[in-house]
Amino acid sequence: MTSPANPFTIAPGIVLPPVILQRFYNYQGRAQTDVWLESVAVKLADWCRTWRIELETIEPPDTFNVVLFGRSRQAGDIVLKISPPTFESRAELEAVRQAAGPGFVRLIEAEPAISLMMLERIRPGTALRDVGLFDEAMTRVGAAKLLEFWREPEREADLIPLERWARELLEHEPARHPQLPADLLAIGGEIARELLLAPTSRTLLHGDLHHQNILRRGDDEWVTIDPKGLIGERGYDIATWMMNPWGAPLRDDFIDIANRRLDIFAEVLGEDRARLAKWAVFHSALSLCWSLDAEQPEDPEGDVAFLRSVVRLLD
């Protein structure tokens, strides 16, 4: 029987609580995790000396990735992002590198072998969701940020093809979740195969653009953060937006909101509206599969209800 995780001091005054450590252990095993965290602690100490960083003393929140904040005398306010070394974290780092530009968060330094990044901290960092814009205005900002982000992918071996990203949906076995309406996931699977079989473009995708991944900087510019690092058809990148912000899909007028969003995305991005609707269904079905396979599913009933709603966009 595995002994409970003990707190781990990742940097002076910053302790990873047992709940986070246990999640890491469940993911990649205790021995591998302990070696990785020791390497992270050594590199953090090195960076703090080299960049003259003073870290904020906080208890990291209970999330899969660990995010720390500090101030460097050379680089200003910084964010340190620590992720278990996986193909997903490698793809994120590569996307951050490739997306370099004034409208994207700046990568200051990285240690790919241990999935450690030092990024600029966006100040004031107000999320698009929280500035009081109407939904249509926020959607136009999102569309503009996609046009700014998209580019010909480089180093494709370090990015994630949509076919791999969608594996849980493509390989879904209805018998594993008999409580679910099989017809909904079947529709999602059929649409996924149709879209992936004949893509109309191939680009570097953000993969997770929503209202909290666009932050306001002090010069009043919007800055995009937290890409997934995918490769595929441009239309997929509107899909996460359609499910956000939190609570929007539960509104009585959600279908009206979703249709207006599709109109805006089709207009600004120059994409086929009907195909964008299919990408929304694709991602909704995929998200439901992720939710069901999660260690602690968040809201499978809500995901089912959202998928039922978004399928109506195909009419």
Secondary structure per residue as TSV (DSSP state, phi and psi in degrees):
chain	resnum	aa	ss	phi	psi
A	1	M	-	360.0	131.2
A	2	T	-	-73.2	132.4
A	3	S	-	-71.9	152.9
A	4	P	-	-60.8	151.7
A	5	A	-	-70.8	140.8
A	6	N	-	-99.4	152.9
A	7	P	-	-57.2	148.7
A	8	F	E	-126.5	127.0
A	9	T	E	-84.0	108.2
A	10	I	E	-84.9	-25.1
A	11	A	E	-161.0	159.5
A	12	P	T	-51.8	122.5
A	13	G	T	81.8	0.6
A	14	I	E	-124.0	113.5
A	15	V	E	-116.3	128.9
A	16	L	E	-80.0	121.8
A	17	P	-	-71.7	160.4
A	18	P	H	-55.1	-34.0
A	19	V	H	-63.8	-37.8
A	20	I	H	-71.0	-44.2
A	21	L	H	-60.0	-41.0
A	22	Q	H	-64.0	-35.4
A	23	R	H	-65.1	-41.7
A	24	F	H	-62.8	-42.9
A	25	Y	H	-61.7	-43.1
A	26	N	H	-62.5	-30.5
A	27	Y	H	-80.8	-45.5
A	28	Q	H	-133.2	12.7
A	29	G	-	87.4	153.1
A	30	R	H	-71.6	-46.9
A	31	A	H	-61.0	-46.6
A	32	Q	H	-65.3	-39.0
A	33	T	H	-65.0	-43.2
A	34	D	H	-62.2	-42.0
A	35	V	H	-63.8	-44.4
A	36	W	H	-61.2	-47.3
A	37	L	H	-65.1	-35.9
A	38	E	H	-62.1	-41.2
A	39	S	H	-64.9	-39.9
A	40	V	H	-63.2	-44.6
A	41	A	H	-61.3	-40.4
A	42	V	H	-64.0	-45.8
A	43	K	H	-67.3	-38.1
A	44	L	H	-61.0	-43.2
A	45	A	H	-61.7	-39.8
A	46	D	H	-64.2	-46.4
A	47	W	H	-63.2	-40.9
A	48	C	H	-61.7	-35.8
A	49	R	H	-72.3	-49.0
A	50	T	H	-65.4	-44.5
A	51	W	T	-95.4	0.6
A	52	R	T	53.2	60.0
A	53	I	E	-98.5	134.1
A	54	E	E	-108.7	114.9
A	55	L	E	-82.7	146.0
A	56	E	-	-73.6	133.4
A	57	T	-	-85.5	107.4
A	58	I	-	-139.2	163.0
A	59	E	-	-94.3	116.2
A	60	P	-	-55.6	137.1
A	61	P	-	-66.2	162.4
A	62	D	S	-78.9	80.4
A	63	T	S	-132.0	165.7
A	64	F	S	-70.1	-39.6
A	65	N	S	-95.2	144.5
A	66	V	E	-99.4	127.1
A	67	V	E	-120.5	124.5
A	68	L	E	-117.4	155.9
A	69	F	E	-124.0	151.2
A	70	G	E	-166.6	-178.0
A	71	R	E	-130.9	126.6
A	72	S	E	-100.4	136.5
A	73	R	T	-67.5	-24.2
A	74	Q	T	-91.8	-40.1
A	75	A	T	-106.5	-5.8
A	76	G	E	83.0	-153.6
A	77	D	E	-68.6	133.2
A	78	I	E	-132.7	160.5
A	79	V	E	-121.3	134.3
A	80	L	E	-110.0	120.9
A	81	K	E	-112.7	123.6
A	82	I	E	-117.3	121.9
A	83	S	-	-132.2	146.2
A	84	P	-	-57.2	140.2
A	85	P	S	-68.3	104.6
A	86	T	S	-137.5	171.5
A	87	F	H	-65.5	-28.2
A	88	E	H	-67.5	-44.2
A	89	S	H	-69.5	-33.2
A	90	R	H	-64.6	-40.9
A	91	A	H	-66.8	-39.4
A	92	E	H	-61.0	-47.1
A	93	L	H	-60.6	-42.7
A	94	E	H	-64.9	-39.1
A	95	A	H	-65.4	-40.3
A	96	V	H	-60.6	-40.5
A	97	R	H	-64.1	-47.1
A	98	Q	H	-71.0	-26.8
A	99	A	T	-87.5	9.0
A	100	A	-	-51.3	132.7
A	101	G	S	167.6	171.7
A	102	P	T	-63.5	-24.8
A	103	G	T	-96.6	14.2
A	104	F	B	-133.5	148.0
A	105	V	-	-57.0	138.1
A	106	R	-	-86.4	129.7
A	107	L	E	-85.6	121.6
A	108	I	E	-91.5	-46.2
A	109	E	E	-158.9	157.5
A	110	A	E	-149.1	153.4
A	111	E	E	-128.1	87.4
A	112	P	G	-58.1	-34.4
A	113	A	G	-61.8	-27.8
A	114	I	G	-118.2	13.3
A	115	S	T	54.8	55.0
A	116	L	E	-121.7	128.8
A	117	M	E	-127.2	142.8
A	118	M	E	-112.5	120.6
A	119	L	E	-123.5	156.4
A	120	E	E	-65.0	147.5
A	121	R	-	-95.4	121.6
A	122	I	-	-74.8	124.4
A	123	R	S	-119.0	136.1
A	124	P	E	-72.9	-14.2
A	125	G	E	78.7	24.3
A	126	T	E	-68.8	128.7
A	127	A	E	-72.0	148.1
A	128	L	G	-52.9	-36.6
A	129	R	G	-58.6	-27.1
A	130	D	G	-105.1	13.2
A	131	V	S	-101.8	1.1
A	132	G	-	84.1	17.6
A	133	L	-	-79.4	152.4
A	134	F	-	-67.9	159.1
A	135	D	H	-58.8	-40.5
A	136	E	H	-61.6	-41.2
A	137	A	H	-66.6	-41.5
A	138	M	H	-63.2	-39.3
A	139	T	H	-65.3	-36.5
A	140	R	H	-67.2	-36.4
A	141	V	H	-62.9	-45.8
A	142	G	H	-59.6	-43.0
A	143	A	H	-63.0	-41.8
A	144	A	H	-63.8	-37.9
A	145	K	H	-68.7	-32.9
A	146	L	H	-65.4	-46.1
A	147	L	H	-59.0	-36.1
A	148	E	H	-71.0	-35.4
A	149	F	H	-78.3	-41.2
A	150	W	-	-60.8	140.0
A	151	R	-	-164.3	167.4
A	152	E	-	-63.5	125.6
A	153	P	-	-71.3	144.5
A	154	E	-	-115.8	164.5
A	155	R	S	44.0	56.5
A	156	E	G	-62.5	-23.7
A	157	A	G	-62.7	-23.4
A	158	D	G	-97.6	5.7
A	159	L	S	-111.2	171.1
A	160	I	E	-113.0	115.7
A	161	P	E	-65.2	146.6
A	162	L	H	-57.0	-31.8
A	163	E	H	-60.8	-38.2
A	164	R	H	-74.5	-40.0
A	165	W	H	-58.9	-33.4
A	166	A	T	-93.9	12.7
A	167	R	H	-57.5	-41.1
A	168	E	H	-61.4	-33.5
A	169	L	H	-76.7	-44.4
A	170	L	H	-65.4	-30.4
A	171	E	T	-105.2	15.0
A	172	H	-	-60.6	134.5
A	173	E	-	-112.0	109.8
A	174	P	G	-54.7	-30.5
A	175	A	G	-64.4	-22.8
A	176	R	G	-71.8	-25.8
A	177	H	-	-135.5	68.6
A	178	P	T	-64.7	-16.5
A	179	Q	T	-74.3	-11.3
A	180	L	S	-90.8	151.2
A	181	P	-	-69.7	106.3
A	182	A	H	-61.1	-28.9
A	183	D	H	-64.0	-36.2
A	184	L	H	-65.3	-48.7
A	185	L	H	-69.3	-28.9
A	186	A	H	-64.8	-41.6
A	187	I	H	-61.3	-45.3
A	188	G	H	-60.2	-42.8
A	189	G	H	-65.0	-41.3
A	190	E	H	-63.0	-43.4
A	191	I	H	-65.5	-40.3
A	192	A	H	-59.2	-46.0
A	193	R	H	-64.7	-41.0
A	194	E	H	-60.9	-48.0
A	195	L	H	-69.2	-41.0
A	196	L	H	-74.2	-25.3
A	197	L	H	-71.2	-32.2
A	198	A	S	-137.1	68.9
A	199	P	-	-66.4	147.4
A	200	T	S	-95.8	-7.1
A	201	S	-	-159.7	167.7
A	202	R	-	-145.0	111.6
A	203	T	E	-144.9	168.4
A	204	L	E	-72.1	121.9
A	205	L	E	-104.7	148.8
A	206	H	-	-69.7	-51.4
A	207	G	S	89.0	-12.0
A	208	D	-	-154.6	42.6
A	209	L	-	-80.8	118.8
A	210	H	-	-148.1	-175.2
A	211	H	T	-70.2	-13.4
A	212	Q	T	-104.6	-2.9
A	213	N	S	-102.9	15.5
A	214	I	E	-125.7	116.9
A	215	L	E	-118.3	147.5
A	216	R	E	-86.8	130.7
A	217	R	E	-98.0	165.6
A	218	G	T	-59.3	-25.2
A	219	D	T	-86.3	12.8
A	220	D	S	70.4	12.6
A	221	E	-	-85.9	150.5
A	222	W	E	-91.3	133.5
A	223	V	E	-120.6	131.7
A	224	T	E	-91.3	141.2
A	225	I	-	-132.5	170.8
A	226	D	-	55.5	58.1
A	227	P	-	-76.3	156.2
A	228	K	-	-88.5	-27.4
A	229	G	-	81.4	57.4
A	230	L	E	-105.0	163.3
A	231	I	E	-124.7	131.9
A	232	G	E	167.9	-161.1
A	233	E	-	-72.6	139.5
A	234	R	G	-54.8	-38.1
A	235	G	G	-57.6	-26.9
A	236	Y	G	-60.3	-29.0
A	237	D	G	-71.1	-5.7
A	238	I	G	-89.9	-9.8
A	239	A	H	-68.7	-45.2
A	240	T	H	-63.5	-37.5
A	241	W	H	-56.3	-39.2
A	242	M	H	-63.4	-23.8
A	243	M	T	-92.6	-2.9
A	244	N	-	-122.1	168.6
A	245	P	S	-70.9	172.9
A	246	W	T	-53.4	129.3
A	247	G	T	96.4	-20.7
A	248	A	G	-58.6	-43.3
A	249	P	G	-64.7	-13.0
A	250	L	G	-90.2	-6.5
A	251	R	S	-69.9	147.2
A	252	D	T	-62.7	-29.3
A	253	D	T	-99.1	23.2
A	254	F	H	-60.2	-40.2
A	255	I	H	-62.4	-38.8
A	256	D	H	-63.6	-42.9
A	257	I	H	-61.9	-46.7
A	258	A	H	-62.7	-39.9
A	259	N	H	-66.2	-38.5
A	260	R	H	-64.8	-39.2
A	261	R	H	-62.5	-44.0
A	262	L	H	-61.0	-40.6
A	263	D	H	-58.7	-45.3
A	264	I	H	-67.0	-46.5
A	265	F	H	-61.3	-43.6
A	266	A	H	-61.8	-41.7
A	267	E	H	-66.9	-52.0
A	268	V	H	-74.4	-39.2
A	269	L	H	-88.2	-14.9
A	270	G	-	70.8	30.3
A	271	E	-	-105.3	156.1
A	272	D	-	-68.8	124.7
A	273	R	H	-62.4	-43.8
A	274	A	H	-62.6	-36.6
A	275	R	H	-70.7	-36.5
A	276	L	H	-61.3	-40.1
A	277	A	H	-61.1	-38.3
A	278	K	H	-65.8	-38.0
A	279	W	H	-64.2	-34.2
A	280	A	H	-64.9	-41.7
A	281	V	H	-65.7	-45.1
A	282	F	H	-50.2	-53.0
A	283	H	H	-70.8	-35.5
A	284	S	H	-62.0	-43.7
A	285	A	H	-65.8	-40.3
A	286	L	H	-64.1	-42.2
A	287	S	H	-62.1	-37.0
A	288	L	H	-63.5	-42.1
A	289	C	H	-61.6	-43.3
A	290	W	H	-60.7	-43.6
A	291	S	H	-61.2	-41.9
A	292	L	H	-68.2	-32.9
A	293	D	H	-89.4	-2.8
A	294	A	S	-70.5	154.5
A	295	E	S	-59.9	-40.2
A	296	Q	S	-132.6	88.6
A	297	P	-	-53.4	134.6
A	298	E	S	-80.0	-56.2
A	299	D	-	-154.6	66.8
A	300	P	H	-60.9	-34.2
A	301	E	H	-64.4	-41.7
A	302	G	H	-64.9	-37.6
A	303	D	H	-65.1	-38.7
A	304	V	H	-64.4	-44.5
A	305	A	H	-62.2	-39.7
A	306	F	H	-66.4	-42.8
A	307	L	H	-60.8	-41.1
A	308	R	H	-59.1	-41.0
A	309	S	H	-67.9	-45.5
A	310	V	H	-70.7	-26.8
A	311	V	H	-61.1	-28.4
A	312	R	G	-65.8	-18.7
A	313	L	G	-68.4	-15.7
A	314	L	G	-77.8	-16.1
A	315	D	-	-68.3	360.0
